[in-house]
Amino acid sequence: MIGWCTVPLGTLLGGISLQSLGAVPTFAALAACLAVVAVASTASRQIRQASRPEPPAAPSTR
């Protein structure tokens, strides 16, 4: 539920930053944030060593 609450806030902040800063600085800031998340998740031992989910079972044909 918390994730759904952030959608309108992200839209609002994105519109405000586009209007006040412009397109290039806004997208540069977004790219920087995503790069930080990518580096942090790559460096996380729990994510690197997570087990893969099992594939779904094949449907039975009767």
Contacts in CASP RR format, 6 or more apart in sequence:
PFRMAT RR
TARGET T0000
AUTHOR 0000-0000-0000
METHOD contacts of the structure
MODEL  1
MIGWCTVPLGTLLGGISLQSLGAVPTFAALAACLAVVAVASTASRQIRQA
SRPEPPAAPSTR
14 26 0 8 1.000
17 25 0 8 1.000
17 26 0 8 1.000
17 29 0 8 1.000
18 26 0 8 1.000
21 29 0 8 1.000
41 47 0 8 1.000
42 48 0 8 1.000
END
